[in-house]
Amino acid sequence: TGVNVEGGYSLVSSVLLIYRRFNATEGLNNLCLLPEYSTEEQNDSDAIKGMRCFLSTSRTGLLYAIRNQVRLICTYTYTDDIIVSLANSSFVYTLTENGLETFSLRTVEDLDETFPSPCLIGIQPYISLQGITVAGGHVILLSKTTEEALLAKFSKKDPSISKHMAPIRSKTSQSDKVVGWNLYVLRPNSLATLYDEIISSAASYEVSDPTGYYQLLLEGHFLLLSRLAALRAQLYENEDDDDESNEIDHAKILSLNLEEKNCGALLRKSYTLLGDYYLRIVDHPKAAKAFSRSDSKLNVVANRFLNAKNAEEALIQYLDIVLFDPDMVDLMEQDKELANKLLSHYYDYSPKQLGRLILSSSLTSYSLETAVKVLELVRERLKISDWSFLMASALVELDLGHIDSALAHLTSIPQEKLVDYCSNNPKLLLPESLEEGADDSTSHTNDGTITNTPPSLAILLRKSAPWALVEILVRLRENFQVEVALPVLNQPGDISVTNLNRLLSMCYLEAIILELKKDSDSNTKEIQEYVTKLTKLYLDCVFLTSKERDDLLIQLTEESKNKRNEAQINEESKEDSKKKKEKQT
């Protein structure tokens, strides 16, 4: 610490990131530090996820990834000794005696995988280049032409020139006299144009040279990755700028958004081409990873994996990503036959995932009978009693109209899991008239009571887990207005059911009022309205003594335990009967 430097500042501390020794004939030519941006949508402050360090000698370039640890991404091999090199967000430029050479800049994407080293993707001849920089999307070159350089250049083409010029050179004391300086400003082609050119060139090698084809696919792919990351970083910086003194350039933001959209579409196309290549060379894991990020439809990819040999695990890998990603919904073209095949595939190769698959995935076209069958088979084979299997079975049985079976599964689910799942999936409980896009078919009676018919799941919860239902409705108070929740809690029945209705409604209203009072923006009139409803319920329950109320709570607890025991007994009897049948068989 406190090291004095000639530049006039003190070095407080330092961290050694990279240590590299070079031999005497190959010293360090250039060093560039480049931020590594995420290619995913930016949420908080996660735009920069690391850094890349580009080191260059006269013959070789080394690109390192700096995150939690330092790793070598790739090595660049130049065609000749270079004068100088430069790396920006998408390209590596090198200046040689012959001109400007261009390589793609690799990203940290898929760092654990091994890819071929970058190849030269562009070369432009220039004489006596001395320097290079990048500014405003342009590449700026500086050249210094001398008599000696011109002579050397043309002597390579015609050796006789050197003999004729020798007498003149001997009389001239300034053989390295500067003839002129030149400044070149180059505007690169758009990324879309460059990518199309690379892919068109790659297509000509697809059959004759698969290795060259793959190399060009990668060059175009990494160019897209780099550009997309840079675009999203720029958009993130514009959105994060809260300084009111800075005027927002709306035209620039619109242009960046459009380019980001086009670049994302090209990247998904690139993943499709890579997936096709990996499937062709029977690298199924890489194919699954590529297709999961591509624009290929689910039915196309799934059928290709189903028809391939030894691709069962790769198909599960692909489905685990695609089916649980809400952004992939547009690719979910599926029919009943394919959906049933995928359910059976999960049963064979990933049975423990079946409950989650039915509850949370985008797979919806399967037949309910097939779903019930595979869930039962898994429970019997693996003895799985996980709540997700019970919940999935309950919902499928409910859709089939098997109320008793659904009720048995629901009573076996721990209430905290039941509350969490239903709270995170309010559409399971919402009346159809309140679902997004549905017609408002809510009707009212003469006294103003809403007469929505609660969905079957809410009715079953009211029977099997009434207190869990109360907690769910309180959590979903933004989805369920009080006027909708109260009819769900009030179900027709005898005097004991009526008393329970009142008790549940009172507990629900008490919780809602307390939650509203915590919120400073709550409507006082709304709170008073609920207080009035609660007071009316209190007056209706005056005839109940405290002992009767306690007895009612005990009765409810006992009923809940009995229902769980009955469900368990039913399940055990079913298993016993199946075992007997198996023995008889």
N, C-alpha and C positions, 0 to 999 in steps of 0.2 A: 504494500500500500504506500501511497505518497511518492510514487516514482516520478521524478521530474522528466519532462519530455521537452524537446526543443520547440515543439509547437506551442508551448505556453500553457499547458494544462497538466493536471496531475492524474495519474492512473490510480484510481482508488483500489480496484481489484480486477482480477482477470480469471477466466476459466478456459482451460485447454480443451478445445473441441476436436481438432484434427491435428494429428502429427504425421507428417509425410516427408521423407527424405528424397532428394533428387540427386542424380549423379552430376558430375562436373560438366558434362556435355549437354545436359538437358535440364536447365534451370527453370524456375517458375516464370511463366510468361504473363499470366494474368490471373486474377482472383475476383469472382463475382459472388455476392450474397443475394439470394433470391427468396422472397417470401413464398411459402407454399399455401395456397388457398384451397379451401374445401370446394369440391364439385357439387356438394349437396346444397339445398336451400338453406340460407342463413337465418338463424333464429335469434340468438343473442349475440355474444361477442366471440363467436366461434368461426369468424371468417378466415383467420390465419390459424392453421393447424400445425405449422412447422416451418422449417427453412431448408433451402437447398444451397449448397456451396459448390461453385464450379471452379475448379483449378485447372490451369492449362499450362503445358510446356510447349516447346516448339513442335512436338510430334504427337502429343497425346492430350486428351481432355478427360478429366475425372469429375463426375457429378456425385456429390454426397447428399444424403438425407440427414437432417439434424432434427431429431425429436427427442424422445427420452434417451435414445442412444444414437450414435452416428453409424450410418451404413452406406456402403458404396452402392449407388443405384446402377450406374453403367459406366462404360469407358468409351470415349470417342477416339477413333484412329484416323488421323488426318492423312490426306493424300500426299502431302509434301511438307517441308518445314514451313511454319507459318511466321508471319511478321507480327501479328497481334490477333487476339480473339476477343469475342464479346458475347455474352448470353443475356437474353431478355426473357420475358414471360413465356414465349413460345418457341424461340429459335436460338441456335448457337451459330454465330457467324465467325468465319476465319478469313484472314487476308493472307494470300500467298503471292509469289511472284507472278502467278498466272491470273490472279483475279480474286473474286469473292466466292467463297464456298459456304453453303448453308446446310445445317443439320436441324432435325427436330429436337426440342428439349424434352427430355423424359420427365414424367411426374412421379410423385410418391405413390400413386395409385397402384394397388396390388404389389406392394413392396416385397412381399414374401414370395412372389412368383419370379421365375427366371425367364427373361426375354432375350432375344438376340440383341447385340449391340447396335446402336443407331447407324444408319447408312447415310451417305450423301444424297440429299434430295434436290440440290440446286447448285449450279455453277455459272458464273458470269465473268467473262474475261475483261481484265483492266490492266493497264500498265502502271507500274511503280506506285501501288497503293501504299499509303503510310499510316492512315488512321481511320477509325470507324466509330460512329456513335448512333444511337437511336433516339429520336425525339418526335413527339406528336404523331406516332404511327409511321414515321418515315425513317429510312436508313440513309445516313449521310456518310459519304466516303470522301477522303482527302488523298490526293495523289501528288507526288513531287517528281517531275520528270527531269532527268539530267542527260547530258550528251552520252555519258558512259552507260547509263541504263538503256538509252535508245539503241546504242551500238550493240550492247550485249543482247538486246531483244531481237534485233534484226540479224545479228550474226548467227544466231541459232538456226534461222531459216536459210541463210545464204552465207557460208563461211568466207566467200571471196570478198564480201564487204569489209571484213576485218583487215584483210591485206591491203585493200585500196585506201583505207582510212588510217593505216598505221603511220605514214609520213606526216599526215596532218596532225595526228595526236601527239607526235613527238615534238612538234613546234608549239603546241598549245600547252601552257602551264596549268590551265584549269580544265583538266579533262572531265571533272565532275561538275562543271558549270551547270547551274539550274536553267533549264530551258523554259519551264513553266509549272505553275500550280493549277490543279483542277479540283473543283468541288462538285460532287455528284449527289443529287437528292433523289433517292429511289422510293417509290411508293409501291409496297408489295401488293400482290393480288389479294382479293378478299379471301377469307378462309374457306368459304363455300366453294369458290372457284378452284383454289389450290387442292382442296380435298377431292373434288370431282376429277381433277387431272391425275391425282395419285391413284385413285380407285380405278380410273379408266386404264392407266398404265398397268396396274396390278392384274386386271382382268385378262390381259394378254398373256400373263404367266401362270394363270390358274391351273392349266393342264400340263404345260410343258415344264414348269419350274415351280412346284408347290412351295418350296422354301422361300424363293423370291417373292411369290405371291403373298405369303404370310408376312414377310418383312415389310412390304409396302402397306399392307393392311395396318400393321402396327404403327408405321410412321404417320399415316393419316389419323389413326385413332388417338395417338398421344398429342398430336396438334390440336384436335378437338377438345381433349381433356384440359389441356393448358389454357386454351382460349376461354372455355366455359368457366373455369375457375376464376380467371381474371375478370370476366364480365360480371360474375356474381359478386365478386369482391367490390367492384366499382359501384354496383347497385346498392350493396350493403352500406358502403361509405356514404352514398347520397341519402339513403333513408335514415342513417344514423346521425346526420348533420342537423343538430337542433339549433344552430346559431341563426337567429332571425335576421342578422345583418347580411348573411349570405343569400343571394338570390338563387332560387332553384332553376336550373336549366331544364325545363320540361321537355324541350325537343331532344336534348341529349339523353334524358332518362327514357323517353319513348324509343329512341334509336337503340339504346342498350337493351331494353326489354325485347325488342323485335329481334335483334341479333342473338340474344340469349335463347329465345324460343327456337330460332332456326338452328342454332348450334346444338341445342338439346335434341332436336329431331334428327340431325345428322349423327349425333353420338349414339342414339338408339339404333339407327340404321347400321352404324359401324359395329355395335355389339351383335347385331344379327349376323353380319358377315363373319365375325370372329366365331360365333357359336356354330355356324355352318362348318367352318374350317375344323374346329375342335371335334365336332361330331364325326367329321369325315376321317380324321386321323385317330378316332376312338379314344379321345381324351374326354371322357364323359363328365368328370367333375368341373373342368374348365368350361365345357359346353353349357352345363347347367348354370354356372355363374354368369356367363355371358348372356344367355337367353333371358335370365331373370332381370337383366337391365335393358333388354332390347325392346323393339316395337313389334315383336312376333306375337301372334294371337295364341292364347292358351291351348286351344284345341289342336293347333298345328304342332306346337312344340311337344305337348303331351303325347300325341300319337306317334311322333318321331321317336321319342324315348321308349314308348311302349313297344315299338317294333324293332328297337335296337337290342343287341345282345349285351347282357351284363350291365345294363344301364338302370337297374331298379333303384339303387341308392341315389344315383344322380337325379332321377326323377323326383324322389322325395326332397332332395336338396333344392331343386328348382321350385317345387310346389310350396315348400315351407316359406320361401321368400315371396312368391307372387300372390299366393292365395291370402296372405295376411297383410298385404300392402294396399291400403285404400286408394293409392294413386294408380294402381294397376287395374282398376275396375273396367276401364275402357277395353282392356284386352281379354275380358272374361267371356269370350264366346264359347258356350258349353251347351251340350245337349244331355238328355237324361242318360243315354247309353254311356257317354264318356264320363259323366259325373259318377255313375255307379261303378265304372271301372276304377276310377280314382279312389273311391271309398274302399273298394276291395284291395287296391294296391296299398293303401295305408294299413289296412287290416293285416296284410301279409308282411309288410316291411317296416312299419312304424305304428304298431297298434296303440301304444300309449298316447299317441297324439290325436286319436279319433274324437275324444270328447271336445278338445280345443278346436279341432277342425270343424265340427258341427256348430259349435257355439260362436266362433269368432272369425271364420274364414269367409271368403267370397264364393265358396262352392255351395250352390243352392239348388241345382237342377236335379239332384239325385231323387230317387223314389224313397218315400218315407219308410216303406216296408224293408227296403235294403238297409237303410240306416238303423232301424230297430234290430234287424238280424245281426249286423256286424257288431253293434254295441253289446248285444247279449252274448255273442260268441267270445268277444274279448273279455267280458266280465267272468265268463265261465272258464276260459283258458288261462287267464293271468290272475284271476281273483282280484281284479282292480275294484276298489271301492272309492276311488277319487271323486270329489264332488262334481268335477266337470263332466264325468261320465253320467252321474246321476241327473245333473241338470240337463244335459243333452238328451238323455232318455226321456225325461219328463216332458220336454218341449216337443219331441217327436211324437210321443204317445198322445200328447194333447192335440197335436195337429191331426192325428189319426182318429181322434174322438174317444180314445181309451182313457176315460177320466179316472177310473180306479187305479190303473197302473201309473198314470201321471202323478196322482195324489200320493201313492206309495213311495215313488222316487223323491218327491218334494219333501216329505216328512223325514227322509233319511239324510237330507243335506244340512250341515251345520248352519245355524241361522246367520252367523256373521258372513259366511260365504254367499248365502242367499241374498242378504242385504247388499253386499258389495256388487255382486253381479247385476242384480236388477237395477241398482242405482246407476250403474254405468251403461245400462241398456234400457233407457226409459221407454223406447218404442214397444217393448214387449208388454208393457202395462197400459200404454196410452190407448184410450178408446179410438176407434177408427176415425171418428169425426174430428179428432184433434191431431191426427198425424199430418205431417207436412204434405201439402198438395191435395188433401182429401176435402170433399165438400163438407160444409158446416151443416150437419144434419141434427145438431143438438136441438132438442125440444124442451119445453117448459110446461109444467102443470100450472093450474090456476093459482097455487100459492107460491109460484116462482121456483119450485124445486126442479133442478135439471134431471132429466130422465134418461141420460146416457146409459146404455147397457154396458156394464164393465166387461172387459175381455175375459176369456176363460181363465187365463193365468192369474189375474187379480182375484177372481172368485175362488180359485183353488188356494191361493195364499191366504185369503180371508178364512178359509176352512182349516188349513193345515198350519199356518204360521201367522196368526193375526197380529201379534206384536211386532214381528219382523215387517209386516206390511205397513204398520204405522210408521216405523222408522224409515222405510223406503219412501213413503209419501212425504215425510218431512224433508228428507234429503232432496226429493224431486219437486220441491214447492214451486220452482220456476217452471217446471213442465206441467205439473198438476196444480191447477188453481183449487182453492178450498171448495168451491162449488162443485168441482168434479171429484175431488177426493172423498168428500163425505158420503156420496151415494155408493162409492166402492166399499166403504167401511160398514155401511148399513145394508145388511142382507135380510130378506124376509125369513121368518121363523117363529118359533114359540116364544114364551115369555123370557126364557133364559137367553135366547138369541137376541131378543130385543134389548135386554139389560146389557149384554156384551156389546151390542151396537153403540149404546149410549156411552159405555165406559171407554171404548176405543175412540169414539168421536171426541170425548172430553180430553183424553190424553193427547190426541192429535192436535186439537185446537190449542191446548196449553203450550205444546211445543212450538207451534207456529207463531203464537203471540210472543213467546220469549225470543224466538229468532228474529221476528220483525222489530222488536224493541232494541235489539242489538244493532240494527241497521239505522244509522242516523238519517238516511234518505227515505225511510218508510213513511207511508201515508197514514196520518193519524186517524183519518176517517175510516180507513180500511181496518186498522187495529180495533177501533171502537165497534165496528160491525161484527168482527169475530168475537169480541168480548161479549156482545149481546147474544150471539149464538151459544157461546159457552155458558152464559148465565141461564139461558133457557134450559139447557141440558141439565145444569145443576138443579134447577127447580123441578124438572121431570124426575130426578133421582132422589127427591127428598124422602120418598117412602123407604129408601134403602138405608138401613142403619149401617154404622161402621163395621159391625160384625158381619152383616149380610154382604157388604162389599168385600171384606176379607175372604169370606167363604166363597164368593164368586171367583176371586183371583185364584184361590186354591183349586177350585173346580176346573178352571181353565188350564192350570198347570198340569193337573192330573190327566185331563183329556188329551193334552198335547203329548204327555208321556205315553199314554195308552195307544195313541195313533202311531207313534214311532215304534212301539213294541209290536203292534199289529203288522206294520209294514215289514219289520224285520222277520217276524214269524212267517209272513207270506213269502218273502224272498227265500227263506230257508226251506219252506215246504216245496217251493218250485224247484229248488236245487235237488232236494231229495227225490222228487218224482222223476226228474230228468236222469238222475243217477240210476234209479230203478229201471227206467226204460233202457238205459245204456246196458245195464247188466243183462236184462232180458234179451236185448238184441245180441 
